[in-house]
Amino acid sequence: MRNRLKIERAILDITQDELAKKIGVSRQTINSIEKNRYVPSTELALKLSKIFNKPVNDFFYLDE
C-alpha cells in the first residue's frame, strides 16, 4: 500500500508532530506511515480521513 500522507500534510502546512498529536499517535508513527513502513489500522486511517476531510482512498491506495 502507498500513500499521499506527506503531500496532504504539506497542503495543510502541519508537521508530523502536529498531525500525530491531533490523532493520538507518535511522530514516529506518522513518519513510518509516510515512508510506507507501517500500514495504519482502519481506525487510524479514519482519523486521518477526518483531519484531511477526504475519503481514505484519496490518500491511501494499493500498489498495482
Secondary structure, 3 states (H helix, E strand, C coil): CEECHHHHHHHHCCCHHHHHHHHCCCHHHHHHHHCCCCCCCHHHHHHHHHHHCCCHHHCEECCC
